[in-house]
């Protein structure tokens, strides 16, 4: 599936989550990051739904 076009807010949120995951990765390779990965996927899924809704109009 193709990635949707992201809004500025979505890009900022994804960048923030990526930075947090990188920071945790630097701290230790065994640190749990599942919570951040879920948030990341939730932003992407929200963008897909928003784009799909806009295309239906």
C-alpha positions, -999 to +999 in steps of 0.1 A: +000+000+000+012+035-009+020+059+019-005+088+021+004+125+018+011+137+054+000+170+069+026+192+086+013+180+120+016+144+111+052+149+098+061+166+130+046+138+151+064+111+131+097+130+134+092+133+171+084+096+175+114+087+154+137+108+175+124+092+207+129+057+192+165+067+182+172+080+217+160+048+233+180+028+208+211+047+218+204+040+254+203+003+249+195-022+222+172-041+245+149-012+254+112-018+247+100+004+219+066-012+211+047+017+226+063+042+203+059+019+173+022+016+180+019+054+181+038+057+149+016+032+131-015+050+145-004+083+130+001+066+096-032+048+098-050+081+107-033+097+076-045+069+054-081+072+067-080+110+063-068+108+027-093+081+018-121+103+033-109+133+012-108+112-020-144+102-015-156+138-016 
